[in-house]
C-alpha cells in the first residue's frame, strides 16, 4: 500500500500534464493561426488577426458554462470510486485528443473554416479541461487534514505546474524548431496524458464524504455571496489577465522588439519558471511566519512592476536586461502557483463549517467560470491592442502597451485582496 506522502506526490504530478496542455495552447495557438509576416517558420496566416481572439472568447464562454455544471455534479456524485476521480479518468483522453487536433487545421491557408475549426477545438479542449481540472482541484481539501499539510501539497502542485510550464515554454519551442507544430502537439499530448492519469489510478477518495443538497443555482449563488471569495477572486482575475496577456504577447515581443526568434520567448519564460521552481521550496517556510494574504500582496505588487517594465522593450532596454526582467517574474509566479489553491481550499473549508455542507467543487468551479471568461477576454483584448496600435517592426506600440496595462490591472487586484479578512492559521 502506498504511503500518504507518495499518494500526494502522485496527485501533485497531475498538474505537470495540466500545465503543459494549457500553457502550450495559450502560448502558441494565436501565433500558429496568425503568425507575423516573414516569420522564420514559414507559417501562413490561417485566421484573420482581428478574429482570432473571438475564437478564444467563444470557447471560454462555453467552457465557463461548463464550470459550475461540472462542479455541481461532482459535489453531488455518489459514484462508488468517489466524487472526483471518475471525472478525471474519463475526461483525460478526450482532453488530450482535442489538444492534438488544435495543431491540425483543415486548410493550410487563410479561411473562415479554419476560424470555425479553431473555435470548436478550443471550446472542446476547455470543456474537457474543466471536466478534469475542477474535480482535480477539489481534491485538495479532501486529501489534506491540516493547514500546513495543505500548503505542502499545493507547493508540490506548484512545483509540478511550474515544471509543466517550463516544458511548455522552452520544450515546445525546441520541438517546433526541429519537427514543427504538429509533432509538438502529439509529443506533449502523450506526456500530459500519462501525468494526469496518475491521479485517478493511485488516489483513493474517502468513502464517507457528504454530498451537497443545494441546487446548482443555489450552490453557485451561495458561493458568489462569500465576500472573502469575491475579494480573492477579484485579485485572481487581475493576475491571470496579466499572465495570459504576457504569454500571448511574448513571441511577438521577442521577435519584433528584441530582434530574437519567437522560440527565444520560450527560453526566456522557461528560465523564469526554472527560477520559480528553485524558489518554490522556500514558500512553505515563508508562509509559516507570514499570512498567505500578505505574501500574495507583496509578490503581486512586484509582478505589476515587472510587467510595467516590459513596456520599455524595444527602446534602450537591451535583450539581456529584458531577459533579467522576465527572469525575475519567477518570484511572484512561484507564489501565484502555490498559495491561491490553498486559499480557495481554506475558503471552502470555512464555508463548510458555516453552512454544514462540503462544496469544494463549486468554489473551484466558480473560480474557473470567472477566470476562463477573463482569460478569454484577455485573448480578445490583446490582439485588439495589437491591431489598433501595431505589432510590426515599423509600428509596435501595441506590443509595448501590454505589460503596463496588465500591471495596472494587477494593482487594482491588490486593492481588492487587501480587504480579504479570513483568519490565516498558518504563521
Buried (B, 14 or more C-beta within 10 A) or exposed (E): EEEEEEBBBBBBBBBBBBBBBBBBBBBBBBBBBBBBEEBEBEBEBBBBBEBBBBBBBBBBBBBBBBBBBBBBBBBBBEEEEBBBBBBBBEBBBBBBBBBBBBBEBEEEEBBEEBBEBBBBBBBBBBBBBBBBBBBBBBBBBBBBEEBBEBBBBBBBBBBBBBBBBBBBBBBBBBBBBEEBBEEBBBBBBEBBBEBBBBBBEBBEBEEEBEBBEBEBEEBBEBBBEBEBBBBBBBBBBBBBBBBBBBBBBBBBBBBBBBEBBBBBBBBBBBBBBBBBBBBBEEBBEBBEEBBBBBBBBBBBBBBBBBBBBBBBBBEEBEBEEBBBBBBBBBBBBBBBBBBBBBBBBBBBBBBBEEBEBBBBBBBBBBBBBBBBBBBBBBBBBBBBBBBEBBBEBEEBBBBBBBBBBBBBBBBEBBEBBEBBEBEBEBE
